[in-house]
Amino acid sequence: MQQPIDIARFLSTQWPCREIQSRQLATLLHPHIPSPPTFVVHGVSATCKSTVVRGVLSSLGVPHAVVRSTECVTGRHLLTKILWNTLEALDQKDEWEKFGKGRCENVSNLVVLLDECLAARSPERQGKFVLVLDEIDKQREAPPTLLSALARLGEIIPTLCVVLILGSTPRPLFLQIAAVPHISFPPYTRKEAIDILLASPIPVVEGIPTETSSRIYPHFVATVYETLVGPTAGSIPNFRSICDRLWPLFVAPVVQGEAPPSGNTEWDFTRLLVKNRALFRHQGDSNCCLLRSPSLPYFSTLILTSAYLASHTPQRLDTIFFSKFSSSSLSARNKRAHHRRRLKVLSQAQAEELSAARDNSSPKKSKRTKTRITKSTLSSAFATSSATTSAIGGGAGITGPSTILTARPFPLERLLAIYHAIDPNPPANPIRTGAVADQIYAELATLRRLRLVVPASGHVGFASIGTGNTSADAGEKWCVNVSGDWIGELAKGIGVEVGEWLAGGLD
């Protein structure tokens, strides 16, 4: 039987930059090592979670069943599919009538049927069985207790180990049980993504020497990542597809025998890049058109979410909402919920007073009543937030009510502080991690080019205000240019709930 470290090295040849996760999985799932009843594998999309889990199980030879939750229409459909996939993995599919006739109505019934299936195995096949629930956090029509109930299957059935694969970072104690192991699959860094592409064979192009390809291709891959993949959708399959498509076009001058410029004898990467700058520009425009749907990479999404929170949360509440010492505690969450309710009521009271003044009605003090914050209320607030103006400067150009959901300009230092507070995947050792401030300017330049983040003076809400915006503010302060619905959907993909951090959001 192979050791976990040997399996991790073998799998690294097929899926590079995942040796640590492979070794952790091989240790927890090894047939001769007791496994925890349940453990969680989590990470954003395109991080090779499901592929590595399947590869480890196949290398170990452990009997297992994989169920994709996105293929199940309802919670009952999921339970039935778990039963059928288990019967198929145990070669008991022909005996389905013995196990509830292939039907499963609830989790309690599933426990009994799975126990019977595992007990009916032959003596030589007795041992550990692994149930993998892939994308379980995206299950449709799932009861609120389904996830925690499925996590306890391994506690009731001794030979069963349940692996929950999540597409977002889970909240603490989301399974309502402590001491559940978690394995994180972080997004691929720039170096890892380039190393994965360079580990694959160079696409074959007839008419170009192998030596020339080996010299130019690494620079080409790095340029594609910097200009096309990093600012848009940073998945490895998309990265490989773009490189395979553009490489023959990039080296076309060499293949066609064109003479290098300035009397040079051979083509190098710099001359080819100048020759093909229109090719990169055209491909970049195509990628930007695809950004109408949420498809930004992890780092850009987190920066844009931080910018949105900085624009829509009053700065005086930063200590309560984004304090690193208490942001994850229950008391801090209760304080944030209290302030969200209080600010929402105050905002509505101000809007009612301004509306009454507009109608030339008698000046009356509006009654502050408690309001229930629902999803429809928040959606309508987000929809109107872009139409309201900011209260900075207090000039006469303000034509609408200044609410807590009005976009305000923010400095770069505040953006960095909020980024560190809401990061769902903080570095394990921040001392050895490079400062995020070194990368923030490049990301802001990309987001500005896409018109997602703009300088405060260039925002439509500030262009009509005569006071409060100086030339210094234009260079130092920024403002978001996206709607709340879009940024909320985008942030969920990386495990950040905007409503939890937003003043005036959902409790």
C-alpha positions as CSV (number, residue, x, y, z in Angstrom):
1,M,0.0,0.0,0.0
2,Q,1.4,3.4,-1.0
3,Q,2.1,6.0,1.6
4,P,0.2,9.4,1.5
5,I,3.3,11.3,0.5
6,D,3.9,8.9,-2.4
7,I,0.4,9.3,-3.6
8,A,0.7,13.1,-3.3
9,R,3.8,13.1,-5.5
10,F,2.2,10.9,-8.1
11,L,-0.9,13.1,-8.3
12,S,1.2,16.2,-8.5
13,T,2.5,15.1,-11.9
14,Q,-1.1,15.1,-13.2
15,W,-2.4,18.1,-11.2
16,P,0.5,20.4,-10.2
17,C,0.5,22.8,-7.2
18,R,-1.9,20.6,-5.2
19,E,0.6,18.3,-3.4
20,I,-0.3,19.6,0.1
21,Q,-4.0,19.0,-0.4
22,S,-3.4,15.6,-2.0
23,R,-1.2,14.5,1.0
24,Q,-3.9,15.7,3.5
25,L,-6.6,13.8,1.6
26,A,-4.5,10.7,1.3
27,T,-3.9,10.7,5.1
28,L,-7.5,11.2,6.0
29,L,-8.8,8.6,3.5
30,H,-6.2,6.0,3.8
31,P,-7.8,2.5,4.2
32,H,-5.4,1.6,7.1
33,I,-5.8,4.8,9.0
34,P,-9.1,5.7,10.9
35,S,-10.9,8.5,9.1
36,P,-13.1,11.2,10.7
37,P,-16.8,10.7,10.2
38,T,-17.0,13.9,8.1
39,F,-14.6,16.5,6.7
40,V,-15.0,19.5,4.4
41,V,-13.2,20.3,1.2
42,H,-13.8,23.9,0.1
43,G,-12.5,26.5,-2.4
44,V,-13.7,28.7,-5.2
45,S,-14.5,27.3,-8.7
46,A,-11.8,25.9,-10.9
47,T,-9.4,25.0,-8.1
48,C,-9.4,21.2,-8.8
49,K,-11.2,20.1,-5.7
50,S,-13.4,17.4,-7.1
51,T,-10.7,16.1,-9.4
52,V,-8.1,15.7,-6.7
53,V,-10.6,14.0,-4.3
54,R,-11.5,11.5,-7.0
55,G,-7.8,11.0,-7.9
56,V,-6.9,10.3,-4.3
57,L,-9.7,7.8,-3.8
58,S,-8.8,6.0,-7.0
59,S,-5.1,5.8,-6.1
60,L,-5.9,4.4,-2.7
61,G,-8.4,1.9,-4.0
62,V,-11.0,2.9,-1.4
63,P,-14.6,2.0,-2.3
64,H,-16.5,5.3,-2.8
65,A,-19.6,6.9,-4.3
66,V,-19.6,10.4,-5.8
67,V,-22.9,12.4,-5.9
68,R,-23.1,15.7,-7.7
69,S,-25.7,17.8,-5.9
70,T,-26.3,20.1,-8.8
71,E,-27.8,17.2,-10.8
72,C,-30.5,16.7,-8.1
73,V,-33.7,18.8,-8.5
74,T,-34.9,18.4,-4.8
75,G,-33.6,17.3,-1.5
76,R,-35.5,14.0,-1.8
77,H,-33.9,13.5,-5.2
78,L,-30.5,13.9,-3.6
79,L,-31.2,11.2,-1.0
80,T,-32.4,8.8,-3.6
81,K,-29.4,9.4,-5.8
82,I,-27.1,8.8,-2.8
83,L,-28.7,5.4,-2.3
84,W,-28.5,4.4,-5.9
85,N,-24.9,5.5,-6.3
86,T,-23.9,3.6,-3.2
87,L,-25.6,0.5,-4.5
88,E,-23.8,0.9,-7.8
89,A,-20.4,1.3,-6.1
90,L,-21.0,-1.8,-4.0
91,D,-22.2,-3.9,-7.0
92,Q,-25.6,-4.3,-5.4
93,K,-27.7,-2.4,-8.0
94,D,-29.4,-5.6,-9.0
95,E,-30.6,-6.1,-5.5
96,W,-32.3,-2.7,-5.2
97,E,-35.6,-4.2,-4.1
98,K,-34.0,-5.4,-0.8
99,F,-33.1,-1.8,0.2
100,G,-36.4,0.2,0.3
101,K,-37.1,-0.6,-3.4
102,G,-34.7,2.1,-4.4
103,R,-36.7,4.9,-2.7
104,C,-35.6,7.2,0.1
105,E,-38.0,9.7,1.7
106,N,-35.9,11.3,4.4
107,V,-32.5,11.3,6.1
108,S,-33.6,8.9,8.8
109,N,-34.6,6.4,6.1
110,L,-31.3,6.9,4.3
111,V,-29.3,6.0,7.5
112,V,-31.1,2.7,7.8
113,L,-30.7,1.9,4.1
114,L,-27.0,2.8,3.9
115,D,-26.3,0.7,7.0
116,E,-28.0,-2.3,5.4
117,C,-26.1,-1.8,2.2
118,L,-22.7,-1.7,3.9
119,A,-23.6,-4.6,6.2
120,A,-24.6,-6.8,3.2
121,R,-21.1,-6.6,1.7
122,S,-19.0,-9.8,1.5
123,P,-16.3,-10.3,4.2
124,E,-13.5,-9.5,1.8
125,R,-15.0,-6.2,0.9
126,Q,-15.7,-5.0,4.4
127,G,-13.9,-1.8,5.5
128,K,-14.0,1.9,4.9
129,F,-16.6,3.4,2.4
130,V,-16.4,7.0,1.4
131,L,-19.4,9.1,0.3
132,V,-18.5,12.2,-1.6
133,L,-21.2,14.9,-1.9
134,D,-19.9,17.3,-4.5
135,E,-21.2,20.9,-4.6
136,I,-23.5,20.2,-1.8
137,D,-23.8,23.9,-0.9
138,K,-25.6,24.4,-4.3
139,Q,-28.3,21.9,-3.7
140,R,-31.7,23.2,-4.8
141,E,-34.8,23.2,-2.5
142,A,-32.7,21.9,0.4
143,P,-34.1,22.0,3.9
144,P,-32.1,24.1,6.4
145,T,-31.1,21.0,8.4
146,L,-30.1,18.8,5.4
147,L,-26.4,19.6,5.4
148,S,-25.9,19.1,9.2
149,A,-28.0,15.9,9.0
150,L,-25.9,14.5,6.2
151,A,-22.7,15.4,8.1
152,R,-23.8,13.0,10.9
153,L,-24.1,9.9,8.7
154,G,-20.6,8.9,9.5
155,E,-21.2,9.2,13.2
156,I,-24.0,6.7,13.1
157,I,-22.5,4.3,10.5
158,P,-19.0,3.3,11.7
159,T,-17.5,2.3,8.3
160,L,-18.8,5.4,6.5
161,C,-16.8,8.6,5.9
162,V,-18.7,11.6,4.4
163,V,-16.7,14.2,2.3
164,L,-18.6,17.5,1.7
165,I,-17.2,19.5,-1.2
166,L,-18.2,23.2,-1.1
167,G,-17.8,25.9,-3.7
168,S,-17.5,28.7,-1.1
169,T,-15.7,29.3,2.2
170,P,-18.0,27.8,5.0
171,R,-18.9,29.8,8.1
172,P,-17.8,28.7,11.5
173,L,-19.9,25.8,12.9
174,F,-22.1,25.8,9.8
175,L,-22.6,22.0,10.4
176,Q,-23.7,22.7,14.0
177,I,-20.8,20.5,15.3
178,A,-17.3,21.3,16.3
179,A,-13.9,19.7,15.3
180,V,-14.8,19.0,11.7
181,P,-11.6,18.9,9.6
182,H,-11.4,21.4,6.7
183,I,-9.1,21.2,3.6
184,S,-8.9,24.5,1.7
185,F,-8.2,24.7,-2.0
186,P,-7.0,28.3,-2.5
187,P,-7.1,30.0,-6.0
188,Y,-4.1,29.4,-8.2
189,T,-1.5,32.2,-7.9
190,R,0.1,33.8,-11.0
191,K,3.2,31.6,-10.6
192,E,1.2,28.4,-10.1
193,A,-1.0,29.1,-13.1
194,I,2.0,29.7,-15.4
195,D,3.9,26.7,-14.0
196,I,0.9,24.5,-14.8
197,L,0.8,25.7,-18.4
198,L,4.5,25.3,-18.9
199,A,4.4,21.8,-17.5
200,S,2.2,20.8,-20.5
201,P,3.8,20.2,-24.0
202,I,4.1,23.3,-26.2
203,P,1.4,23.3,-28.9
204,V,2.9,22.0,-32.1
205,V,3.1,24.5,-35.0
206,E,4.6,23.3,-38.2
207,G,7.4,25.5,-39.6
208,I,8.9,26.8,-36.3
209,P,12.0,25.2,-34.8
210,T,11.7,23.5,-31.4
211,E,14.5,25.7,-30.0
212,T,12.6,28.9,-31.0
213,S,9.4,27.6,-29.5
214,S,11.1,26.7,-26.2
215,R,12.7,30.2,-26.0
216,I,9.5,32.2,-26.8
217,Y,6.7,30.2,-25.3
218,P,7.4,30.9,-21.6
219,H,7.3,34.6,-22.2
220,F,4.2,34.2,-24.3
221,V,2.4,32.3,-21.5
222,A,3.3,34.9,-18.9
223,T,2.1,37.7,-21.2
224,V,-1.3,36.0,-21.9
225,Y,-1.8,35.6,-18.1
226,E,-0.9,39.3,-17.4
227,T,-3.0,40.8,-20.2
228,L,-6.0,38.4,-20.7
229,V,-6.4,35.8,-18.0
230,G,-5.5,37.6,-14.8
231,P,-7.8,40.6,-15.2
232,T,-10.8,38.6,-16.4
233,A,-11.4,34.9,-15.7
234,G,-8.5,33.1,-14.1
235,S,-9.3,29.5,-14.6
236,I,-6.7,27.0,-15.8
237,P,-8.9,25.5,-18.6
238,N,-9.6,29.0,-19.9
239,F,-5.9,29.9,-19.7
240,R,-4.9,26.8,-21.6
241,S,-7.6,27.4,-24.3
242,I,-6.5,31.0,-24.9
243,C,-2.8,29.9,-25.2
244,D,-3.6,27.1,-27.6
245,R,-5.7,29.4,-29.8
246,L,-3.3,32.4,-29.9
247,W,0.0,30.6,-30.1
248,P,-0.2,29.7,-33.8
249,L,-1.3,33.3,-34.6
250,F,1.5,34.7,-32.4
251,V,4.3,32.9,-34.2
252,A,2.7,33.2,-37.7
253,P,5.4,35.8,-38.8
254,V,8.1,33.1,-38.1
255,V,6.2,30.4,-39.9
256,Q,5.5,32.6,-42.9
257,G,9.1,33.6,-43.2
258,E,8.7,37.3,-42.7
259,A,11.8,39.3,-42.2
260,P,12.3,40.8,-38.7
261,P,12.1,44.6,-38.4
262,S,15.1,46.9,-38.2
263,G,17.4,44.6,-40.1
264,N,17.5,41.8,-37.4
265,T,18.3,38.3,-38.4
266,E,15.8,36.4,-36.2
267,W,12.5,37.0,-34.4
268,D,12.5,37.2,-30.6
269,F,9.6,37.6,-28.2
270,T,9.7,41.4,-28.0
271,R,9.5,41.9,-31.8
272,L,6.7,39.3,-32.0
273,L,4.8,41.1,-29.2
274,V,5.0,44.4,-31.1
275,K,3.9,42.7,-34.3
276,N,0.9,41.1,-32.6
277,R,-0.3,43.9,-30.3
278,A,-3.6,44.1,-32.3
279,L,-4.1,40.4,-31.6
280,F,-3.9,40.9,-27.8
281,R,-6.1,44.0,-28.0
282,H,-8.8,42.1,-29.9
283,Q,-8.8,39.2,-27.5
284,G,-8.9,41.5,-24.5
285,D,-12.0,43.3,-25.9
286,S,-13.7,39.9,-26.4
287,N,-12.9,39.0,-22.8
288,C,-14.2,42.3,-21.5
289,C,-17.5,41.7,-23.3
290,L,-17.9,38.5,-21.3
291,L,-17.8,40.4,-18.1
292,R,-21.5,41.2,-18.3
293,S,-21.9,38.0,-16.2
294,P,-20.0,37.6,-13.0
295,S,-16.6,36.1,-14.0
296,L,-13.9,38.0,-12.3
297,P,-11.0,36.1,-10.7
298,Y,-10.8,35.7,-6.9
299,F,-8.5,38.6,-6.1
300,S,-10.3,41.1,-8.3
301,T,-13.6,40.1,-6.9
302,L,-12.4,40.5,-3.3
303,I,-11.0,44.0,-4.2
304,L,-14.3,45.0,-5.9
305,T,-16.4,43.8,-3.0
306,S,-14.2,45.7,-0.5
307,A,-14.6,48.8,-2.7
308,Y,-18.4,48.4,-2.6
309,L,-18.5,48.0,1.1
310,A,-16.2,51.0,1.5
311,S,-18.5,53.1,-0.6
312,H,-21.7,52.1,1.1
313,T,-20.7,51.8,4.8
314,P,-20.2,55.0,6.8
315,Q,-16.6,55.4,7.9
316,R,-17.6,55.9,11.5
317,L,-18.8,52.3,11.7
318,D,-15.6,50.7,10.5
319,T,-14.6,49.7,14.1
320,I,-17.8,47.8,14.6
321,F,-18.2,46.3,11.2
322,F,-14.6,45.5,10.1
323,S,-12.6,45.2,13.4
324,K,-10.2,42.2,13.1
325,F,-10.3,41.6,16.8
326,S,-14.1,41.1,17.0
327,S,-15.5,40.7,13.5
328,S,-15.9,37.0,13.8
329,S,-17.4,36.9,17.3
330,L,-21.0,36.5,18.1
331,S,-21.2,39.8,20.0
332,A,-19.7,41.7,17.1
333,R,-22.2,40.1,14.7
334,N,-25.0,41.1,17.0
335,K,-23.7,44.7,17.1
336,R,-23.5,44.8,13.4
337,A,-27.1,43.6,13.2
338,H,-28.2,46.2,15.7
339,H,-26.5,49.0,13.8
340,R,-28.0,47.8,10.4
341,R,-31.5,47.9,11.8
342,R,-30.9,51.3,13.5
343,L,-29.3,52.9,10.4
344,K,-32.1,51.5,8.2
345,V,-34.8,53.1,10.4
346,L,-32.9,56.4,10.5
347,S,-32.5,56.4,6.7
348,Q,-36.2,55.8,6.2
349,A,-37.0,58.6,8.6
350,Q,-34.8,61.0,6.7
351,A,-36.3,60.1,3.4
352,E,-39.9,60.5,4.8
353,E,-39.0,64.0,6.2
354,L,-37.5,65.1,2.9
355,S,-40.5,63.7,1.0
356,A,-42.9,65.6,3.3
357,A,-40.9,68.8,2.9
358,R,-41.2,68.5,-0.9
359,D,-44.9,68.2,-0.8
360,N,-45.1,71.4,1.2
361,S,-46.9,69.7,4.0
362,S,-46.7,70.8,7.6
363,P,-43.4,70.1,9.2
364,K,-44.0,67.0,11.4
365,K,-41.5,64.8,13.0
366,S,-41.7,61.4,11.4
367,K,-42.3,58.5,13.7
368,R,-39.5,56.1,13.9
369,T,-41.0,52.7,13.6
370,K,-39.2,49.4,13.4
371,T,-39.1,48.0,9.9
372,R,-38.4,44.4,8.8
373,I,-35.5,44.2,6.4
374,T,-36.4,41.7,3.6
375,K,-34.6,40.8,0.4
376,S,-37.1,42.8,-1.7
377,T,-36.5,45.9,0.5
378,L,-32.7,45.5,0.1
379,S,-33.0,44.9,-3.7
380,S,-35.1,48.0,-4.1
381,A,-32.6,50.0,-2.0
382,F,-29.7,48.7,-4.2
383,A,-31.6,49.6,-7.3
384,T,-32.1,53.2,-6.3
385,S,-28.7,53.6,-4.7
386,S,-27.0,54.6,-8.0
387,A,-29.6,57.3,-8.5
388,T,-29.0,59.0,-5.2
389,T,-26.3,61.5,-4.6
390,S,-23.7,61.7,-1.9
391,A,-23.8,64.1,1.0
392,I,-20.2,65.1,0.9
393,G,-19.7,68.9,0.9
394,G,-23.4,69.5,1.6
395,G,-23.7,71.7,-1.5
396,A,-26.8,73.0,-3.2
397,G,-26.4,70.5,-6.0
398,I,-27.8,67.7,-4.0
399,T,-31.2,66.8,-5.4
400,G,-32.0,63.5,-3.7
401,P,-32.0,62.0,-0.2
402,S,-28.6,61.0,1.3
403,T,-29.1,57.5,2.6
404,I,-26.7,55.0,4.0
405,L,-26.8,53.1,0.7
406,T,-25.5,56.1,-1.2
407,A,-22.1,55.5,-2.8
408,R,-19.4,57.6,-1.1
409,P,-15.8,58.0,-2.2
410,F,-13.2,56.2,-0.2
411,P,-9.4,56.4,0.2
412,L,-7.1,53.5,-0.7
413,E,-6.0,52.9,2.9
414,R,-9.7,52.2,3.9
415,L,-10.1,49.8,1.0
416,L,-7.0,47.8,2.2
417,A,-8.3,47.6,5.8
418,I,-11.7,46.3,4.7
419,Y,-10.1,43.8,2.3
420,H,-8.2,42.2,5.2
421,A,-11.3,42.1,7.4
422,I,-13.6,40.3,4.9
423,D,-11.0,38.0,3.2
424,P,-12.5,34.5,3.5
425,N,-9.1,32.9,2.8
426,P,-6.5,34.8,4.9
427,P,-2.9,33.6,4.6
428,A,-1.8,31.0,7.1
429,N,1.4,32.9,7.7
430,P,0.9,36.7,6.9
431,I,4.6,37.4,7.8
432,R,5.8,35.3,4.8
433,T,3.1,36.6,2.5
434,G,3.8,39.6,0.2
435,A,1.9,42.8,1.0
436,V,-1.4,43.1,-0.8
437,A,-0.7,46.8,-1.3
438,D,1.9,45.9,-3.9
439,Q,-0.8,44.3,-6.1
440,I,-3.7,46.7,-5.4
441,Y,-2.7,49.4,-7.9
442,A,-2.6,46.9,-10.8
443,E,-6.0,45.5,-9.8
444,L,-7.5,49.0,-9.5
445,A,-6.1,49.9,-13.0
446,T,-7.8,46.8,-14.4
447,L,-11.1,47.5,-12.6
448,R,-10.9,51.1,-13.7
449,R,-10.4,50.1,-17.3
450,L,-13.5,47.9,-17.0
451,R,-15.4,50.9,-15.5
452,L,-16.2,48.9,-12.3
453,V,-14.2,51.3,-10.1
454,V,-13.7,54.9,-11.1
455,P,-12.0,58.0,-9.5
456,A,-14.4,60.0,-7.3
457,S,-14.4,62.9,-9.7
458,G,-15.3,60.8,-12.6
459,H,-18.4,59.2,-11.0
460,V,-21.7,60.3,-12.3
461,G,-22.9,61.1,-8.9
462,F,-20.1,63.4,-8.2
463,A,-19.8,65.2,-11.5
464,S,-22.8,67.3,-10.8
465,I,-21.6,68.4,-7.3
466,G,-19.8,71.7,-7.4
467,T,-18.2,71.4,-3.9
468,G,-16.5,68.7,-2.0
469,N,-14.3,67.3,-4.9
470,T,-10.8,68.8,-5.2
471,S,-8.0,67.8,-7.4
472,A,-6.4,66.0,-4.5
473,D,-9.6,63.9,-4.0
474,A,-9.6,62.9,-7.6
475,G,-6.2,61.3,-7.3
476,E,-6.7,59.7,-3.9
477,K,-10.3,58.7,-3.6
478,W,-12.3,56.1,-5.6
479,C,-15.9,55.1,-6.0
480,V,-17.7,51.9,-7.3
481,N,-19.8,51.9,-10.4
482,V,-21.7,48.6,-10.1
483,S,-25.1,47.7,-8.7
484,G,-25.7,45.8,-5.5
485,D,-27.3,42.8,-7.1
486,W,-24.4,42.2,-9.4
487,I,-21.7,42.6,-6.7
488,G,-23.8,40.4,-4.3
489,E,-23.9,37.6,-6.8
490,L,-20.2,38.0,-7.7
491,A,-19.1,37.9,-4.0
492,K,-21.1,34.7,-3.2
493,G,-18.8,32.9,-5.6
494,I,-15.8,33.5,-3.3
495,G,-17.7,32.9,-0.1
496,V,-18.5,36.5,1.0
497,E,-22.0,37.5,1.9
498,V,-22.3,41.3,1.2
499,G,-25.4,41.6,3.3
500,E,-23.5,40.5,6.4
501,W,-21.0,43.3,6.2
502,L,-23.2,46.0,4.7
503,A,-24.7,48.7,6.9
504,G,-28.4,48.4,6.2
505,G,-28.1,44.9,4.8
506,L,-29.8,41.6,5.8
507,D,-29.3,40.3,9.4
